[in-house]
């Protein structure tokens, strides 16, 4: 769906995107993370053929940027951080206008379909200026989907929304994914990216790393289980440390934090050995680092390399 090779954008002396090489597969949710000014929105504008690259090449839905921009734009939907709706017009009038601009065949049918899907049908005749932020954001999502694009760019879709509205938008993104659409999601909400994304890319002008959330966790921190016991005795410590697959063991009060390369296979053996050594296990869980931990680790490492 998206293929970029060395995509670069420079504004005068400011290098906004530096040599982006990236592939986004059909049907996946790809989250794009980075600090303010890292090049996320510029990348979306490049891939949507709204601005021209300084260097490099890219293809979106099979169309090359710079060679077939009209078809690129026809084949994508975009939700910008600011909805940009006509506030004196009602919801139907807003969507009808954009549906006609996008040359949608069944304008009335598509407008009704998405107003109903997003729970706005009962408010369809009201001026948009009186809508809440969440309602405006849902209307902007409907606008991006009217022409049924296979690829959707979402730039901060839940920014400044209250928790209920943000949840509604996230749920709808999940429904779009289930329908087989590809979603390119720019967000500062790391929990949102963790829950929605199949893969994550971290950018700071240059693309730092791309992988699934699980693989990023494992590559940075390995896999560790936490075994909580009534007490940690010396026989238990000896039994655990003697196992050949235990890479590292730390004690934290009455818990053991143990590094393993394959917890699914090794946990049963580990539990059996602890019980045999007289340990009273209360519960076992895997230590899960947040996406926030991963994000800051990658950004800090990039900063160190840049300074070096």
C-alpha positions as CSV (number, residue, x, y, z in Angstrom):
1,X,0.0,0.0,0.0
2,X,2.8,2.4,0.9
3,X,6.4,2.1,-0.3
4,X,8.9,4.9,0.3
5,X,12.6,5.0,-0.8
6,X,14.8,7.7,0.5
7,X,11.9,10.1,0.8
8,X,13.2,13.5,1.9
9,X,11.7,16.9,2.5
10,X,13.6,20.1,3.1
11,X,12.0,23.5,3.8
12,X,14.8,26.0,3.1
13,X,17.4,25.1,5.7
14,X,15.1,22.9,7.7
15,X,15.4,19.1,7.1
16,X,11.9,17.9,8.0
17,X,12.1,14.3,6.7
18,X,15.5,12.6,6.1
19,X,15.7,9.6,3.7
20,X,12.6,7.8,4.8
21,X,12.5,4.2,3.6
22,X,9.4,2.4,4.6
23,X,6.8,-0.3,3.6
24,X,3.3,-0.4,4.9
25,X,1.3,-3.5,4.1
26,X,-2.3,-3.8,3.0
27,X,-4.7,-4.1,5.9
28,X,-2.4,-3.1,8.7
29,X,-2.5,-0.3,11.2
30,X,0.8,1.4,11.2
31,X,1.4,3.9,14.0
32,X,3.9,6.7,13.4
33,X,5.4,8.1,16.6
34,X,7.8,11.0,17.2
35,X,8.1,14.2,19.2
36,X,6.7,17.5,17.9
37,X,8.6,18.6,14.8
38,X,9.9,15.1,14.1
39,X,8.4,15.0,10.5
40,X,5.2,13.0,11.1
41,X,2.7,15.4,9.6
42,X,5.2,16.3,6.8
43,X,5.4,12.6,5.9
44,X,1.6,12.3,5.7
45,X,1.5,15.3,3.4
46,X,4.2,13.8,1.2
47,X,2.5,10.4,1.0
48,X,-0.9,12.0,0.3
49,X,0.7,14.0,-2.6
50,X,-0.1,17.3,-1.0
51,X,3.5,18.5,-1.1
52,X,6.3,17.4,-3.3
53,X,9.4,15.6,-1.9
54,X,12.8,17.2,-2.2
55,X,14.3,13.8,-2.9
56,X,13.4,10.2,-3.0
57,X,10.5,8.2,-4.4
58,X,7.2,6.8,-3.0
59,X,4.3,4.8,-4.2
60,X,0.8,4.8,-2.6
61,X,-1.8,2.2,-3.6
62,X,0.4,1.5,-6.7
63,X,0.6,5.2,-7.8
64,X,3.9,7.0,-7.8
65,X,4.1,10.3,-6.0
66,X,4.9,13.1,-8.4
67,X,3.9,11.0,-11.4
68,X,0.2,10.2,-10.6
69,X,-0.8,12.6,-7.8
70,X,-4.5,12.8,-8.8
71,X,-4.9,9.0,-8.4
72,X,-2.9,9.1,-5.1
73,X,-5.3,11.7,-3.7
74,X,-8.4,9.8,-4.9
75,X,-7.3,6.6,-3.3
76,X,-6.6,8.0,0.2
77,X,-8.6,9.6,3.0
78,X,-7.1,12.1,5.4
79,X,-8.1,13.2,8.9
80,X,-6.0,16.2,9.9
81,X,-5.5,17.2,13.5
82,X,-7.9,20.2,13.0
83,X,-11.1,19.0,11.4
84,X,-11.6,22.0,9.1
85,X,-15.4,21.8,8.8
86,X,-17.8,24.4,7.6
87,X,-19.4,25.3,10.9
88,X,-22.4,27.2,9.5
89,X,-23.5,24.2,7.5
90,X,-25.1,21.2,9.0
91,X,-23.6,17.7,9.0
92,X,-25.4,16.6,5.8
93,X,-24.4,19.7,4.0
94,X,-20.8,19.3,5.0
95,X,-20.5,15.7,3.9
96,X,-22.5,16.3,0.7
97,X,-20.1,19.0,-0.3
98,X,-17.1,16.8,0.1
99,X,-18.8,13.8,-1.4
100,X,-19.4,15.8,-4.6
101,X,-15.8,17.0,-4.6
102,X,-14.7,13.4,-4.4
103,X,-17.1,12.4,-7.2
104,X,-18.9,9.9,-5.0
105,X,-21.6,8.0,-7.0
106,X,-24.3,7.7,-4.4
107,X,-23.8,10.9,-2.4
108,X,-27.0,10.8,-0.3
109,X,-26.4,7.1,0.5
110,X,-22.8,7.5,1.5
111,X,-23.6,10.5,3.7
112,X,-26.4,8.7,5.5
113,X,-24.2,5.5,5.9
114,X,-21.4,7.2,7.7
115,X,-23.6,9.6,9.8
116,X,-25.4,6.5,11.0
117,X,-22.2,4.5,11.6
118,X,-20.7,7.3,13.7
119,X,-23.9,8.0,15.6
120,X,-24.5,11.4,14.1
121,X,-27.7,10.8,12.1
122,X,-30.0,12.2,14.7
123,X,-28.0,15.5,14.7
124,X,-27.7,15.6,10.9
125,X,-29.7,18.9,10.4
126,X,-27.8,20.9,13.1
127,X,-25.1,23.4,12.3
128,X,-21.7,21.8,12.9
129,X,-20.6,24.9,14.9
130,X,-22.7,23.6,17.8
131,X,-21.1,20.2,17.8
132,X,-18.8,19.0,20.6
133,X,-15.1,18.3,19.7
134,X,-15.8,14.6,19.6
135,X,-18.7,15.0,17.3
136,X,-16.7,17.2,15.0
137,X,-13.9,14.6,14.9
138,X,-16.3,11.9,14.1
139,X,-17.8,14.0,11.3
140,X,-14.3,14.5,10.0
141,X,-13.7,10.8,10.0
142,X,-16.9,10.3,8.0
143,X,-15.7,12.9,5.5
144,X,-12.4,11.0,5.1
145,X,-14.3,7.8,4.4
146,X,-17.0,8.9,2.0
147,X,-15.3,7.8,-1.1
148,X,-14.3,4.4,0.4
149,X,-10.5,4.8,0.2
150,X,-8.4,1.7,0.8
151,X,-5.9,3.8,2.8
152,X,-6.6,6.2,5.6
153,X,-4.2,8.7,7.1
154,X,-5.2,9.7,10.6
155,X,-3.2,12.6,12.2
156,X,-3.8,12.8,16.0
157,X,-7.4,11.4,15.7
158,X,-8.1,11.6,19.4
159,X,-6.2,14.8,20.3
160,X,-8.1,17.1,22.7
161,X,-11.1,14.7,23.0
162,X,-12.6,13.7,26.3
163,X,-12.2,10.0,27.3
164,X,-15.6,8.9,26.0
165,X,-15.2,10.6,22.6
166,X,-11.7,9.3,22.3
167,X,-12.9,5.7,23.0
168,X,-15.6,6.1,20.4
169,X,-13.0,7.1,17.8
170,X,-10.6,4.3,18.8
171,X,-13.4,1.7,18.5
172,X,-14.3,3.0,15.1
173,X,-10.7,2.8,14.0
174,X,-10.8,-0.8,15.0
175,X,-13.9,-1.4,12.9
176,X,-12.2,0.2,9.9
177,X,-9.3,-2.1,10.4
178,X,-11.6,-5.1,10.5
179,X,-13.1,-4.0,7.2
180,X,-9.6,-4.5,5.7
181,X,-8.6,-0.8,5.2
182,X,-5.0,0.2,5.8
183,X,-4.5,2.9,8.4
184,X,-1.5,5.2,8.8
185,X,-1.8,6.6,12.3
186,X,0.1,9.6,13.6
187,X,-0.3,10.0,17.3
188,X,1.2,11.2,20.6
189,X,-1.0,8.8,22.5
190,X,1.3,5.8,23.1
191,X,-1.3,3.7,24.8
192,X,-3.5,4.2,21.8
193,X,-0.8,3.2,19.4
194,X,0.0,0.1,21.5
195,X,-3.6,-1.1,21.4
196,X,-4.3,-0.3,17.8
197,X,-1.1,-0.8,15.8
198,X,0.2,-3.9,14.1
199,X,3.6,-2.2,13.7
200,X,5.1,1.0,15.0
201,X,7.6,3.4,13.4
202,X,9.5,5.9,15.5
203,X,10.8,8.9,13.7
204,X,12.9,11.9,14.5
205,X,13.6,13.3,11.0
206,X,15.1,9.9,10.3
207,X,13.2,6.7,10.8
208,X,14.7,5.2,14.0
209,X,13.1,1.8,14.1
210,X,10.1,-0.1,12.8
211,X,8.6,-3.3,14.3
212,X,5.6,-4.7,16.2
213,X,5.1,-3.5,19.8
214,X,5.9,-7.0,21.1
215,X,9.1,-7.3,19.1
216,X,10.3,-3.8,20.1
217,X,9.8,-4.8,23.8
218,X,11.7,-8.0,23.3
219,X,14.6,-6.5,21.4
220,X,15.1,-3.7,24.0
221,X,14.3,-5.5,27.2
222,X,14.1,-9.2,26.6
223,X,11.4,-11.2,28.3
224,X,11.1,-11.3,32.1
225,X,8.6,-13.0,34.4
226,X,7.8,-12.0,37.9
227,X,7.1,-14.8,40.4
228,X,5.5,-13.6,43.7
229,X,6.1,-15.9,46.6
230,X,5.1,-16.0,50.3
231,X,8.8,-15.7,50.9
232,X,12.0,-16.1,48.9
233,X,14.2,-18.7,50.6
234,X,17.8,-19.7,49.8
235,X,16.7,-23.1,48.5
236,X,14.3,-21.4,46.1
237,X,17.0,-19.0,44.9
238,X,19.4,-21.9,44.3
239,X,16.8,-23.9,42.5
240,X,16.0,-21.1,40.1
241,X,19.6,-20.0,39.4
242,X,20.7,-23.6,38.7
243,X,18.3,-23.9,35.7
244,X,20.3,-23.5,32.5
245,X,17.7,-21.4,30.7
246,X,17.6,-18.7,33.4
247,X,19.5,-15.8,32.0
248,X,19.3,-13.4,35.0
249,X,17.5,-13.4,38.3
250,X,16.7,-10.4,40.6
251,X,14.9,-10.4,43.9
252,X,12.5,-7.6,44.7
253,X,11.1,-8.2,48.3
254,X,9.1,-11.4,48.0
255,X,9.3,-11.6,44.2
256,X,11.8,-13.0,41.7
257,X,12.3,-11.2,38.4
258,X,13.7,-13.8,36.0
259,X,14.9,-13.3,32.4
260,X,13.9,-16.0,30.0
261,X,14.1,-16.4,26.2
262,X,10.9,-18.6,25.9
263,X,8.6,-18.1,28.9
264,X,5.8,-20.2,27.3
265,X,8.0,-23.3,27.4
266,X,10.2,-22.5,30.4
267,X,7.6,-21.2,32.9
268,X,6.1,-24.7,33.8
269,X,9.6,-26.1,34.5
270,X,10.5,-23.0,36.6
271,X,7.3,-23.2,38.6
272,X,7.8,-27.0,39.2
273,X,11.3,-26.4,40.4
274,X,10.3,-23.6,42.8
275,X,7.5,-25.7,44.3
276,X,9.9,-28.7,44.7
277,X,12.2,-26.4,46.6
278,X,9.5,-25.5,49.0
279,X,8.4,-22.2,47.5
280,X,4.8,-21.0,48.0
281,X,3.9,-19.3,44.7
282,X,1.2,-16.6,44.9
283,X,1.0,-15.6,41.3
284,X,3.1,-15.3,38.1
285,X,3.0,-12.7,35.4
286,X,5.2,-11.4,32.6
287,X,6.9,-8.0,33.2
288,X,5.5,-5.8,30.4
289,X,7.3,-2.6,29.6
290,X,5.0,0.2,28.3
291,X,5.3,1.6,24.9
292,X,6.3,4.8,26.6
293,X,9.4,3.1,28.0
294,X,10.3,1.8,24.5
295,X,9.6,5.2,22.8
296,X,11.8,7.2,25.2
297,X,14.6,4.6,25.0
298,X,14.7,4.8,21.2
299,X,14.5,8.6,21.2
300,X,17.2,9.0,23.8
301,X,19.5,6.5,22.0
302,X,19.0,8.5,18.8
303,X,19.9,11.7,20.6
304,X,23.1,10.2,22.0
305,X,24.1,9.0,18.5
306,X,23.4,12.4,17.0
307,X,25.4,14.2,19.6
308,X,28.3,11.7,19.2
